[in-house]
Amino acid sequence: MRSRTSVGAVLAAGLLAGAVLALGSGAGADAAAGITGVGWWTRQPAAPARNGGFQVASAPDGAFSEAGLRVRIDSPSLTKAVLTLTESGGLRQDAATIQVCATSGTWATADPGTWDQAPKADCQARAVKLDRNTTQSSWSGDVLPLLSAAGSSASLMVLPAPPAAPVDLGFQVDFTAAALTAEGEPPVAVTPDTSGSSPSLGTSESAAGLSPSLTAPVTPAPTPAAPVPAEASSAAPAPSPPAPSAPAEPAAFIPRHGGAKPGRSHVRWGRLLLFLPLSGMVVAAGAVGHRAYREPDLLFAGLRGSWRAPWSRPTSRSP
């Protein structure tokens, strides 16, 4: 009884370990890479949709149907990448030759798309031939060379390979699904910084290989003071009082022609010269009037021929 119990315990432990390894390998394969998009294009008019599947076909004049697979790569270093296509029917599948090539063209998922929308495959750089398994009705091939240097994503084209015979009657292979079994290093998990603080100088230097204890604090050099001019130290001169402004001229004042020149009087000598003869005439008229007032017969004296200047004295006459 004890031996049977120990043997059962060993078997249970072995089954558990195998299950853990299987789950671990499956998780690693799923995290390494995977197919995220499928599309196919054909020259056949009114071709029916495949609902997630696709078709690869060849005609005597060349490729007739092609398919595209969009691959997501999560592992920084892939060690295995096997593509498996599940076959569902077709024509002359035993004579078919199918290959997988990379493409750099952009494309959108189509079921199906027109022939002019199909991206161009680059089969001259590298092509992977798929092998057919008649027992499992599947096609498979190692596409690791097409994904090892692809980065974080890649596009693969599944299309007919060049025929070996000079005369090719063509073929048609229908597929229901495509699966990628990939293995590689797990992706690097990036922990977001939730502290909200910027890294210090000692932390960055320690990451570069320097010891933070050997780093001395950086003290900024003092900035020399700018020389102050001697004039700036002395007291600033007092501002001079503003010059008195000239009073505004009345509205009825006659504007001066040309403006007054500095250093000269504003007296109008031309007008003064006009008043001199007028004043002389006024004085003479006053003298004549005064004399005529005192001597009324003065006006009549001129008529008698004895008129004299009003300011002269009368001459004595002999009786």
Buried (B, 14 or more C-beta within 10 A) or exposed (E): EEEEEEEEEEEEEEEEEEEEEEEEEEEBBEBBBBBEBBBBBBBBEEBEEBEEBBBBBBBEEEBBBBBBBBBBBBBEEBEBBBBBBBBBEBEEBEBBBBBBBBBEEEBEEBBBBEBEEBBEBBBEEEBBEBEBEEEEBBBBBBBBEBBBEBEEBBBBBBBBBEBEEEEBEBBBBBBBBBEBBBBBBEEEEEEEEEEEEEEEEBEEBBEEEEEEEEEEEEEEEEEEEEEEEEEEEEEEEEEEEEEEEEEEEEEEEEEEEEEEEEEEEEEEEEEEEEEEEEEEEEEEEEEBEEBEEEEEEBEEEEEEEEEEEBEEEEEEEEE
